[in-house]
């Protein structure tokens, strides 16, 4: 495989879908580590419980990358975007959690 299951499946915008999945995973980890209920997480994130439920099942749905980053900042995380030249034909997107 290519290292991106979304590309391997032939889905449109595979880089963006992988990025959304990685951001969603970070949200999941933080919610679980804090022991928040879905209702509590929804209050922090400003969304309804069914949307939190979808996120907890790694379904970013219609949430944009920007919105997922807003969720992370609401959860007390700093989000940094770094843009730099690539040595490849096309650049890559990645999430580095620290």
MOURWO-V293080 format. One record per backbone hydrogen bond with DSSP energy under -0.5 kcal/mol. NH is the residue of the N-H (numbers start at 1). CO is the residue of the C=O. If there is no record, write none. Layout:
BEGIN
{{NH	CO} {NH	CO}}
END
This chain:
BEGIN
{{7	4} {8	4} {9	5} {10	7} {11	6} {14	11} {17	13} {18	14} {19	15} {20	16} {21	17} {22	18} {23	19} {24	20} {25	21} {26	22} {27	23} {28	24} {29	25} {30	26} {31	27} {32	28} {33	29} {34	30} {35	31} {35	32} {36	31} {41	37} {42	38} {43	39} {44	40} {45	41} {46	42} {47	42} {51	48} {52	48} {53	49} {54	50} {55	51} {56	52} {57	53} {57	54} {58	55} {59	54} {60	58} {63	60} {68	64} {69	65} {70	66} {71	67} {72	68} {73	69} {74	70} {75	71} {76	73} {77	72} {82	80} {97	95}}
END
